[in-house]
Amino acid sequence: MKQFLILTGVLAAFMVQVAAAESSWLTDLPQAKEIAKKEKKQILINFTGSDWCSWCIKIRKEVLDTKEFKEFAAKNLVLLELDFPNNKKSQTAQLKKANAALQDEFKVAGFPTFVVLGSDGQETGRQVGYLKGGTSAFVAKIDGFKGK
């Protein structure tokens, strides 16, 4: 029985690490701000057209879906995706309205646009468009906005 409990504990710890590495994207800015403040992390907002914007799809595949980015994000970021898909049926009217309001608030004119907020909710930097250099270049750029 004791070995079973130890094994269960080790397995649970492993699952927590796997879940952390698989950083999930939120869709609600107030929730992201609350988590960022509590965990003292930056917020990375991804303004994207996930099903039509070729550069958005490219950066998702080449950067955001990589193990390196996911590990960096789990330690440093609260991820927020504000999607503007062509297939709007996948979103509620409330989510569409909230995303449009945030697009106006942050003055986002093109996709992809990444806005970084400090744990206090204030903008510390942004990356507009596709950034060449893969995951390491993207992580370095986002990490460079710390403490600004």
Protein Blocks (a to p, Z undefined) as FASTA:
>chain_A
ZZmmmmmmmmmmmmmmmmmmmcccdfbfklmmmmmmmnopacddddddfklpmklmmmmm
mmmmpmklmmmmmmmpccddddddfblmlpcfklmmmmmmmmmmnopabdcddddddfko
pafbdcedjdehijmlmmmmmmmmgoZZ
